[in-house]
C-alpha cells in the first residue's frame, strides 16, 4: 500500500513538471514574437542591399514560425500523452483505493471477530478459575470432614491419607464407620476401666456406657455418673446417681435417668464455682471497689437519715396533746416544762412558738418560720450526699466500661483475638462496673427522693403544730373563752 502511494506521488510530480515546462515554452514563444518582427525588418534591409549587389545563390532555411509550430505540435502530443497517462493513473489509483477500502473493512471485521473471541476466552478463563476455586474449597471441606471424623469417631475410624485428597473409596469407608458408630451409640454396654473419684483418687472398676454421650462408673469406693477429666479420662461427677449406675449395671433402665452428656473426653469439665460478692467486685477492678465503697457510704447515710427523720418527726400529735391544755389555760411555763422533756425538731419549734406567744401574730409566724429554717439543716442532713452518690455511681460505671474496652483493645492489638480468655479481663471490667454503678445508683436515687419527701412532710407537720398552738392561745385570750370552756 505504501509503495502504491509513492508511485502515485511520483507520477503526479512528473505531470506537474511537464505542464510547467510546456507553459514556460509557450511564454518563451510569446516573448520572441517581437524579435521575429525585428528579424523581418533586418531581412528587408538586407534584401534591399542585395538588390544593389549582384545576386548570390539562394539557400532555403526553415522559418522560425515553422520551428515554433513543430515545437508546439510536439508539446501538444506530449500533453495528450500525459493526460492519457494521468487518466490511466487515476483509474489505477481509484481501483487500488477501492481494493484498500475492501481490505480495511475485512480487517475491521476480523478485529471485531477477534475481540469477540477474546471476550469469550476471558469468560471461559473466569469460569475456569471459579471452578478451580470451588474445587479447592470442596477439597478443603472434604479434608476437614475427614479430620473431624477422625477426631469424633475415635477408634471407629482412622484417616491416614497423608497429602493425598480423599477419594470415593475413602468417602465410602468414612460413611460405613459413621454408621457403625451411630449403631453403637444406641447401645448400653459395660466394660472394665479406670476413673477418678471426687477426691481425685484413681480407682479400677466397671464403666457402663450409654451410647457415646454418657457413662457411669462402678467401683467399691464410689459409684455415679462420669464426666470428662481430660486426655480421654473420666471422673465421677455426681455421687447422687449411684443407684442409677447400679441399675444400669444389672440391665435395668431407670426412669427418669439422670445423665451427664458430653461431646468429647479430650477436654476436662470442671464445676463452675459460683462467684461471691467480693469476687464479682474484684472482677470490676479498682473502679468496682470505688463504686462498692460509695455504695456502703450511701447506705450508712440512708440509715442515719432515717434515724434523724424518725426522731425529728416522732410523736407530733403526742406533743400537741401534752401542751394543748396548758396553752388553752394560758400557762406557758407549764407547757415549756412539758416540752423540755421532749426531743425532736417539732418540740423545739413548738417551744420557740410558746415562748413568743405574747407578741403579735405576724411576729410569731415569722419566729415559727425562722425556727423551721433552723431545723431545715438538721432535717436535710446527708440528703444532698445521697443524691450525689446516686448521680456519680453510674458515671463511674461508664468510666469502668470505657476503661475495660480500652484494655480489651490493647490485648487485641498485642495478642489478636485467638484466645477469648485474654479478652475476658477487659470485658469483665466493662460489664461489672456498669452493673455495680446501676446497683448503687438506683436504690440511692429512690431512697434519696423518698427521704426528701419525708423531710418536707415533717416541716409541714411542724408548721401546722405551731399554728395550732398559736390559734389555741389566741382563743384562750378572747373574752368569754373561760366561760365558754
WODA-V750914 format. One record per residue. N is the residue number from 1. SS is DSSP state (H for helix, E for strand, C for the rest). D_CENTER is the distance of its C-alpha to the mean C-alpha in Angstrom with 2 decimals. Layout:
n: [N/N]
ss: [SS/SS]
d_center: [D_CENTER/D_CENTER]
This chain:
n: [1/2/3/4/5/6/7/8/9/10/11/12/13/14/15/16/17/18/19/20/21/22/23/24/25/26/27/28/29/30/31/32/33/34/35/36/37/38/39/40/41/42/43/44/45/46/47/48/49/50/51/52/53/54/55/56/57/58/59/60/61/62/63/64/65/66/67/68/69/70/71/72/73/74/75/76/77/78/79/80/81/82/83/84/85/86/87/88/89/90/91/92/93/94/95/96/97/98/99/100/101/102/103/104/105/106/107/108/109/110/111/112/113/114/115/116/117/118/119/120/121/122/123/124/125/126/127/128/129/130/131/132/133/134/135/136/137/138/139/140/141/142/143/144/145/146/147/148/149/150/151/152/153/154/155/156/157/158/159/160/161/162/163/164/165/166/167/168/169/170/171/172/173/174/175/176/177/178/179/180/181/182/183/184/185/186/187/188/189/190/191/192/193/194/195/196/197/198/199/200/201/202/203/204/205/206/207/208/209/210/211/212/213/214/215/216/217/218/219/220/221/222/223/224/225/226/227/228/229/230/231/232/233/234/235/236/237/238/239/240/241/242/243/244/245/246/247/248/249/250/251/252/253/254/255/256/257/258/259/260/261/262/263/264/265/266/267/268/269/270/271/272/273/274/275/276/277/278/279/280/281/282/283/284/285/286/287/288/289/290/291/292/293/294/295/296/297/298/299/300/301/302/303/304/305/306/307/308/309/310/311/312/313/314/315/316/317/318/319/320/321/322/323/324/325/326/327/328/329/330/331/332/333/334/335/336/337/338/339/340/341/342/343/344/345/346/347/348/349/350/351/352/353/354/355/356/357/358/359/360/361/362/363/364/365/366/367/368/369/370/371/372/373/374/375/376/377/378/379/380/381/382/383/384/385/386/387/388/389/390/391/392/393/394/395/396/397/398/399/400/401/402/403/404/405/406/407/408/409/410/411/412/413/414/415/416/417/418/419/420/421/422/423/424/425/426/427/428/429/430/431/432/433/434/435/436/437/438/439/440/441/442/443/444/445/446/447/448/449/450/451/452/453/454/455/456/457/458/459/460/461/462/463/464/465/466/467/468/469/470/471/472/473/474/475/476/477/478/479/480/481/482/483/484/485]
ss: [C/H/H/H/H/H/H/H/H/H/H/H/H/H/H/H/H/H/H/H/H/H/H/H/H/H/H/H/H/H/H/C/H/H/H/H/H/H/H/H/H/H/H/H/H/H/H/H/H/H/H/H/C/C/C/C/C/C/C/C/C/C/C/H/H/H/H/H/H/H/H/H/H/H/H/H/H/H/H/H/H/H/H/H/H/H/H/H/H/H/H/H/H/H/H/H/H/H/H/H/H/H/H/H/H/H/H/H/H/H/H/H/H/H/H/H/H/H/H/H/H/H/H/H/H/H/H/H/H/H/H/H/H/H/H/H/H/H/H/H/H/H/H/H/H/H/H/H/H/H/H/H/C/H/H/H/C/C/C/C/C/C/C/C/C/C/C/H/H/H/H/H/H/H/H/H/H/H/H/H/H/H/H/H/H/C/C/E/E/E/E/E/E/E/E/E/C/C/C/C/C/E/E/E/E/E/E/E/E/E/C/C/C/E/E/E/E/E/C/C/C/C/C/E/E/E/E/E/E/E/C/C/E/E/E/E/E/E/H/H/H/H/H/H/H/H/H/H/H/C/C/C/C/C/C/C/C/C/C/C/C/C/C/C/C/C/C/C/C/C/C/C/C/C/C/C/H/H/H/H/H/H/H/C/H/H/H/H/H/H/H/H/H/H/H/H/H/H/H/H/H/H/H/H/H/H/H/H/H/H/H/H/C/C/C/H/H/H/H/H/H/H/H/H/H/H/H/H/H/C/C/H/H/H/H/H/H/H/H/H/C/C/C/C/H/H/H/H/H/H/H/H/H/H/H/C/C/C/C/C/H/H/H/H/H/H/H/H/H/H/H/H/H/H/H/H/H/H/H/C/C/C/H/H/H/H/H/H/H/H/H/H/H/H/H/H/H/H/H/H/H/H/H/H/H/H/H/H/H/H/H/H/H/H/H/C/C/C/C/H/H/H/H/H/H/H/H/H/H/H/H/H/H/H/H/H/H/H/H/H/H/H/H/H/H/H/H/H/H/H/H/H/H/H/H/H/H/H/H/H/H/H/H/H/H/H/H/H/H/H/H/H/H/H/H/H/H/C/C/C/H/H/H/H/C]
d_center: [65.82/66.01/69.67/70.63/69.24/71.18/74.42/73.99/73.50/76.62/78.75/77.70/78.54/82.01/82.74/81.86/84.14/87.00/86.72/86.75/89.95/91.63/90.93/92.27/95.46/96.03/95.67/98.10/100.62/100.45/100.90/104.03/105.82/107.54/108.62/110.27/112.31/113.43/114.48/116.54/118.30/119.05/120.34/122.71/124.00/124.54/126.40/128.64/129.37/130.03/132.60/134.54/134.28/135.58/133.19/131.02/129.68/126.56/123.12/120.49/116.85/113.72/112.84/109.58/108.66/109.04/106.93/104.19/104.49/104.15/101.11/99.62/100.22/98.58/95.53/95.41/95.36/92.60/90.60/90.98/90.03/86.94/85.96/86.39/84.34/81.66/81.53/81.23/78.54/76.55/76.86/75.67/72.68/71.78/72.01/69.91/67.35/67.14/66.72/63.97/62.10/62.43/61.06/58.11/57.27/57.53/55.27/52.67/52.77/52.37/49.33/47.69/48.49/47.11/43.83/43.55/44.29/41.73/39.00/40.07/40.03/36.49/35.41/37.31/35.71/32.17/33.13/34.70/31.62/29.55/32.31/32.41/28.66/28.97/32.03/30.34/27.47/30.18/32.13/29.29/28.61/32.33/32.64/29.84/31.68/34.90/33.38/31.98/35.37/37.16/35.12/35.36/38.92/40.32/43.96/44.08/42.59/42.20/40.57/42.34/41.12/40.52/38.86/40.16/38.12/39.08/41.78/43.08/45.44/42.70/40.65/43.81/44.49/40.98/41.38/44.85/43.65/40.83/43.38/45.71/43.04/42.26/45.99/46.40/43.50/45.65/48.44/49.40/51.29/52.68/53.02/54.02/51.37/50.13/47.59/46.88/48.06/46.09/47.72/46.62/50.05/50.23/52.80/54.31/54.46/53.44/49.97/49.66/46.72/45.26/43.86/41.14/38.95/41.23/44.36/47.07/49.20/52.96/55.05/57.93/55.78/52.90/51.40/48.08/44.77/43.18/39.60/38.16/39.17/37.47/39.07/40.60/42.43/42.79/43.48/44.79/42.04/44.19/47.98/48.30/48.06/51.27/53.33/50.88/50.94/54.75/54.83/52.65/54.97/57.99/56.29/55.45/52.08/51.32/49.85/47.25/46.08/43.82/41.69/38.95/36.72/35.16/33.49/34.72/37.17/35.39/33.21/34.95/34.19/34.72/35.32/32.54/34.13/33.61/32.21/34.61/34.17/34.48/32.18/29.43/30.14/30.25/26.77/25.62/27.25/29.42/27.63/28.20/31.89/32.12/30.83/33.27/36.21/35.40/35.48/38.85/40.22/39.15/40.76/43.98/44.04/43.63/46.54/48.70/48.01/49.01/52.22/53.02/52.54/54.54/57.40/57.21/57.44/59.67/62.80/62.95/65.25/67.44/67.89/68.96/71.37/72.89/73.62/74.30/77.94/78.73/77.10/79.05/82.26/81.32/81.34/78.42/79.48/79.31/75.89/74.68/76.14/74.16/70.91/71.48/71.10/67.73/64.33/61.27/60.17/62.04/65.29/64.90/64.24/67.20/69.41/68.68/69.46/72.79/73.91/73.64/75.00/78.13/76.14/75.34/72.47/70.08/70.54/69.95/66.74/65.52/66.39/64.43/61.34/61.76/62.09/58.94/57.04/58.51/57.17/53.76/52.56/53.66/52.01/48.65/48.59/45.11/43.61/41.61/40.41/39.14/37.11/35.75/34.64/32.98/31.02/30.20/29.09/25.71/25.07/25.84/23.49/20.66/21.86/21.78/18.17/17.20/19.64/18.36/14.72/16.33/18.55/15.84/14.09/17.67/18.41/15.45/16.68/20.19/20.19/16.92/15.48/18.67/20.37/18.74/21.82/20.96/17.82/19.82/21.63/18.88/17.28/20.87/21.53/18.49/19.52/23.28/23.73/22.06/24.31/27.37/26.85/26.83/29.72/31.77/30.89/31.56/35.14/35.99/35.15/37.07/40.12/40.16/40.50/43.02/45.15/45.12/46.43/49.03/50.19/50.61/52.71/54.89/55.53/56.58/58.87/60.48/61.14/62.64/64.82/66.14/66.92/68.69/70.88/71.71/72.68/74.80/76.63/77.20/78.65/80.93/82.47/83.41/87.14/88.02/84.85/87.04/89.32/86.42/85.04]
